[in-house]
Amino acid sequence: MGELTDKIKGNVNEAVGKAKQHSDDPETKAEGKQQEAKGKGQQFKGEVKGKMGDDI
């Protein structure tokens, strides 16, 4: 995947994760925290690709 794709997927996962954290269900809240963290990781991956090129 390219830099832009990683950043977009990261933004989506982070936003959905934050929304899930507002649930009353503890499992959904925990899932939201995990999804938000995944999104942050994807965004970071996109930033690294942008600096180093898509070859990694």
N, CA, C and O atoms as CSV, one atom per row, in Angstrom:
chain,resi,resn,atom,element,x,y,z
A,1,MET,N,N,0.838,-1.183,0.000
A,1,MET,CA,C,0.000,0.000,0.000
A,1,MET,C,C,0.877,1.238,0.000
A,1,MET,O,O,1.997,1.240,0.511
A,2,GLY,N,N,0.342,2.264,-0.577
A,2,GLY,CA,C,1.076,3.507,-0.641
A,2,GLY,C,C,0.892,4.361,0.602
A,2,GLY,O,O,0.094,4.072,1.493
A,3,GLU,N,N,1.656,5.400,0.607
A,3,GLU,CA,C,1.641,6.336,1.743
A,3,GLU,C,C,0.239,6.880,1.999
A,3,GLU,O,O,-0.238,6.863,3.133
A,4,LEU,N,N,-0.412,7.357,0.959
A,4,LEU,CA,C,-1.733,7.968,1.111
A,4,LEU,C,C,-2.768,6.953,1.588
A,4,LEU,O,O,-3.609,7.266,2.430
A,5,THR,N,N,-2.705,5.747,1.051
A,5,THR,CA,C,-3.651,4.696,1.448
A,5,THR,C,C,-3.520,4.386,2.934
A,5,THR,O,O,-4.521,4.254,3.637
A,6,ASP,N,N,-2.288,4.271,3.406
A,6,ASP,CA,C,-2.062,3.988,4.833
A,6,ASP,C,C,-2.601,5.113,5.703
A,6,ASP,O,O,-3.227,4.865,6.734
A,7,LYS,N,N,-2.358,6.346,5.287
A,7,LYS,CA,C,-2.823,7.481,6.080
A,7,LYS,C,C,-4.352,7.545,6.116
A,7,LYS,O,O,-4.933,7.834,7.162
A,8,ILE,N,N,-5.002,7.279,4.987
A,8,ILE,CA,C,-6.471,7.309,4.941
A,8,ILE,C,C,-7.049,6.206,5.820
A,8,ILE,O,O,-7.949,6.455,6.622
A,9,LYS,N,N,-6.534,4.991,5.669
A,9,LYS,CA,C,-7.029,3.884,6.494
A,9,LYS,C,C,-6.789,4.167,7.975
A,9,LYS,O,O,-7.622,3.840,8.820
A,10,GLY,N,N,-5.661,4.768,8.279
A,10,GLY,CA,C,-5.362,5.124,9.659
A,10,GLY,C,C,-6.347,6.128,10.212
A,10,GLY,O,O,-6.821,5.986,11.340
A,11,ASN,N,N,-6.660,7.148,9.419
A,11,ASN,CA,C,-7.627,8.159,9.861
A,11,ASN,C,C,-9.000,7.542,10.099
A,11,ASN,O,O,-9.671,7.867,11.079
A,12,VAL,N,N,-9.416,6.649,9.199
A,12,VAL,CA,C,-10.727,6.009,9.337
A,12,VAL,C,C,-10.757,5.136,10.591
A,12,VAL,O,O,-11.695,5.214,11.384
A,13,ASN,N,N,-9.736,4.310,10.767
A,13,ASN,CA,C,-9.704,3.438,11.947
A,13,ASN,C,C,-9.660,4.239,13.240
A,13,ASN,O,O,-10.298,3.867,14.225
A,14,GLU,N,N,-8.921,5.323,13.242
A,14,GLU,CA,C,-8.846,6.154,14.442
A,14,GLU,C,C,-10.201,6.786,14.747
A,14,GLU,O,O,-10.622,6.814,15.903
A,15,ALA,N,N,-10.879,7.289,13.735
A,15,ALA,CA,C,-12.184,7.924,13.939
A,15,ALA,C,C,-13.234,6.918,14.410
A,15,ALA,O,O,-14.000,7.203,15.331
A,16,VAL,N,N,-13.268,5.746,13.781
A,16,VAL,CA,C,-14.233,4.722,14.177
A,16,VAL,C,C,-13.928,4.243,15.595
A,16,VAL,O,O,-14.841,4.022,16.390
A,17,GLY,N,N,-12.658,4.086,15.902
A,17,GLY,CA,C,-12.266,3.667,17.247
A,17,GLY,C,C,-12.696,4.661,18.305
A,17,GLY,O,O,-13.180,4.274,19.369
A,18,LYS,N,N,-12.520,5.947,18.017
A,18,LYS,CA,C,-12.941,6.980,18.967
A,18,LYS,C,C,-14.455,6.950,19.157
A,18,LYS,O,O,-14.944,7.122,20.274
A,19,ALA,N,N,-15.195,6.732,18.078
A,19,ALA,CA,C,-16.657,6.672,18.171
A,19,ALA,C,C,-17.101,5.486,19.019
A,19,ALA,O,O,-18.026,5.606,19.822
A,20,LYS,N,N,-16.447,4.348,18.843
A,20,LYS,CA,C,-16.805,3.149,19.614
A,20,LYS,C,C,-16.555,3.338,21.103
A,20,LYS,O,O,-17.224,2.711,21.924
A,21,GLN,N,N,-15.612,4.184,21.461
A,21,GLN,CA,C,-15.291,4.399,22.863
A,21,GLN,C,C,-16.396,5.134,23.609
A,21,GLN,O,O,-16.373,5.188,24.838
A,22,HIS,N,N,-17.347,5.691,22.904
A,22,HIS,CA,C,-18.468,6.390,23.537
A,22,HIS,C,C,-19.641,5.457,23.827
A,22,HIS,O,O,-20.691,5.899,24.294
A,23,SER,N,N,-19.462,4.177,23.552
A,23,SER,CA,C,-20.497,3.180,23.787
A,23,SER,C,C,-20.617,2.879,25.277
A,23,SER,O,O,-19.684,3.106,26.048
A,24,ASP,N,N,-21.770,2.372,25.663
A,24,ASP,CA,C,-21.978,1.934,27.043
A,24,ASP,C,C,-21.456,0.522,27.280
A,24,ASP,O,O,-21.283,0.100,28.423
A,25,ASP,N,N,-21.206,-0.203,26.195
A,25,ASP,CA,C,-20.744,-1.586,26.283
A,25,ASP,C,C,-19.226,-1.619,26.496
A,25,ASP,O,O,-18.485,-1.080,25.674
A,26,PRO,N,N,-18.752,-2.240,27.578
A,26,PRO,CA,C,-17.311,-2.283,27.858
A,26,PRO,C,C,-16.489,-2.958,26.752
A,26,PRO,O,O,-15.366,-2.544,26.462
A,27,GLU,N,N,-17.062,-4.002,26.140
A,27,GLU,CA,C,-16.343,-4.691,25.058
A,27,GLU,C,C,-16.164,-3.766,23.853
A,27,GLU,O,O,-15.104,-3.748,23.227
A,28,THR,N,N,-17.192,-3.014,23.541
A,28,THR,CA,C,-17.118,-2.093,22.416
A,28,THR,C,C,-16.129,-0.971,22.701
A,28,THR,O,O,-15.406,-0.535,21.805
A,29,LYS,N,N,-16.095,-0.506,23.941
A,29,LYS,CA,C,-15.111,0.523,24.329
A,29,LYS,C,C,-13.689,0.007,24.154
A,29,LYS,O,O,-12.832,0.705,23.613
A,30,ALA,N,N,-13.444,-1.210,24.611
A,30,ALA,CA,C,-12.102,-1.800,24.490
A,30,ALA,C,C,-11.731,-1.988,23.020
A,30,ALA,O,O,-10.597,-1.727,22.617
A,31,GLU,N,N,-12.694,-2.441,22.231
A,31,GLU,CA,C,-12.474,-2.615,20.798
A,31,GLU,C,C,-12.136,-1.267,20.149
A,31,GLU,O,O,-11.282,-1.189,19.266
A,32,GLY,N,N,-12.810,-0.226,20.596
A,32,GLY,CA,C,-12.556,1.113,20.067
A,32,GLY,C,C,-11.152,1.595,20.378
A,32,GLY,O,O,-10.510,2.224,19.536
A,33,LYS,N,N,-10.671,1.308,21.574
A,33,LYS,CA,C,-9.303,1.695,21.937
A,33,LYS,C,C,-8.285,0.981,21.062
A,33,LYS,O,O,-7.304,1.578,20.620
A,34,GLN,N,N,-8.527,-0.303,20.816
A,34,GLN,CA,C,-7.629,-1.071,19.964
A,34,GLN,C,C,-7.653,-0.543,18.530
A,34,GLN,O,O,-6.609,-0.421,17.888
A,35,GLN,N,N,-8.842,-0.235,18.037
A,35,GLN,CA,C,-8.970,0.248,16.667
A,35,GLN,C,C,-8.321,1.625,16.518
A,35,GLN,O,O,-7.707,1.912,15.491
A,36,GLU,N,N,-8.452,2.464,17.526
A,36,GLU,CA,C,-7.818,3.781,17.483
A,36,GLU,C,C,-6.291,3.628,17.443
A,36,GLU,O,O,-5.614,4.327,16.689
A,37,ALA,N,N,-5.758,2.717,18.252
A,37,ALA,CA,C,-4.313,2.476,18.265
A,37,ALA,C,C,-3.842,1.938,16.914
A,37,ALA,O,O,-2.783,2.325,16.419
A,38,LYS,N,N,-4.629,1.052,16.326
A,38,LYS,CA,C,-4.302,0.517,15.002
A,38,LYS,C,C,-4.241,1.653,13.983
A,38,LYS,O,O,-3.340,1.700,13.146
A,39,GLY,N,N,-5.200,2.557,14.062
A,39,GLY,CA,C,-5.233,3.694,13.144
A,39,GLY,C,C,-4.015,4.586,13.290
A,39,GLY,O,O,-3.457,5.052,12.297
A,40,LYS,N,N,-3.607,4.821,14.516
A,40,LYS,CA,C,-2.413,5.641,14.752
A,40,LYS,C,C,-1.178,4.959,14.162
A,40,LYS,O,O,-0.301,5.619,13.604
A,41,GLY,N,N,-1.120,3.649,14.291
A,41,GLY,CA,C,-0.006,2.891,13.712
A,41,GLY,C,C,0.006,2.975,12.195
A,41,GLY,O,O,1.067,3.116,11.586
A,42,GLN,N,N,-1.164,2.889,11.586
A,42,GLN,CA,C,-1.249,2.991,10.132
A,42,GLN,C,C,-0.831,4.379,9.658
A,42,GLN,O,O,-0.144,4.514,8.645
A,43,GLN,N,N,-1.241,5.396,10.383
A,43,GLN,CA,C,-0.843,6.752,10.010
A,43,GLN,C,C,0.668,6.910,10.103
A,43,GLN,O,O,1.288,7.510,9.225
A,44,PHE,N,N,1.263,6.374,11.166
A,44,PHE,CA,C,2.713,6.445,11.330
A,44,PHE,C,C,3.414,5.723,10.180
A,44,PHE,O,O,4.407,6.211,9.639
A,45,LYS,N,N,2.889,4.563,9.819
A,45,LYS,CA,C,3.451,3.793,8.709
A,45,LYS,C,C,3.411,4.616,7.421
A,45,LYS,O,O,4.371,4.617,6.650
A,46,GLY,N,N,2.310,5.309,7.194
A,46,GLY,CA,C,2.192,6.165,6.020
A,46,GLY,C,C,3.196,7.303,6.034
A,46,GLY,O,O,3.761,7.655,4.998
A,47,GLU,N,N,3.417,7.876,7.207
A,47,GLU,CA,C,4.393,8.962,7.322
A,47,GLU,C,C,5.807,8.458,7.016
A,47,GLU,O,O,6.582,9.132,6.336
A,48,VAL,N,N,6.132,7.264,7.526
A,48,VAL,CA,C,7.445,6.691,7.272
A,48,VAL,C,C,7.619,6.420,5.781
A,48,VAL,O,O,8.664,6.722,5.205
A,49,LYS,N,N,6.593,5.854,5.166
A,49,LYS,CA,C,6.661,5.600,3.726
A,49,LYS,C,C,6.868,6.900,2.954
A,49,LYS,O,O,7.598,6.936,1.963
A,50,GLY,N,N,6.226,7.951,3.413
A,50,GLY,CA,C,6.374,9.235,2.737
A,50,GLY,C,C,7.789,9.771,2.807
A,50,GLY,O,O,8.273,10.402,1.867
A,51,LYS,N,N,8.447,9.519,3.921
A,51,LYS,CA,C,9.811,10.010,4.097
A,51,LYS,C,C,10.850,9.100,3.437
A,51,LYS,O,O,11.891,9.573,2.980
A,52,MET,N,N,10.569,7.801,3.388
A,52,MET,CA,C,11.540,6.853,2.865
A,52,MET,C,C,11.180,6.346,1.466
A,52,MET,O,O,11.997,5.699,0.811
A,53,GLY,N,N,9.996,6.627,1.022
A,53,GLY,CA,C,9.532,6.093,-0.241
A,53,GLY,C,C,8.692,4.855,0.005
A,53,GLY,O,O,8.746,4.272,1.088
A,54,ASP,N,N,7.917,4.450,-0.985
A,54,ASP,CA,C,7.003,3.306,-0.848
A,54,ASP,C,C,7.713,1.958,-0.919
A,54,ASP,O,O,7.050,0.921,-0.936
A,55,ASP,N,N,9.026,1.947,-0.962
A,55,ASP,CA,C,9.775,0.706,-1.131
A,55,ASP,C,C,9.808,-0.175,0.115
A,55,ASP,O,O,10.178,-1.345,0.019
A,56,ILE,N,N,9.430,0.352,1.284
A,56,ILE,CA,C,9.526,-0.435,2.508
A,56,ILE,C,C,8.293,-1.265,2.728
A,56,ILE,O,O,8.205,-1.991,3.717
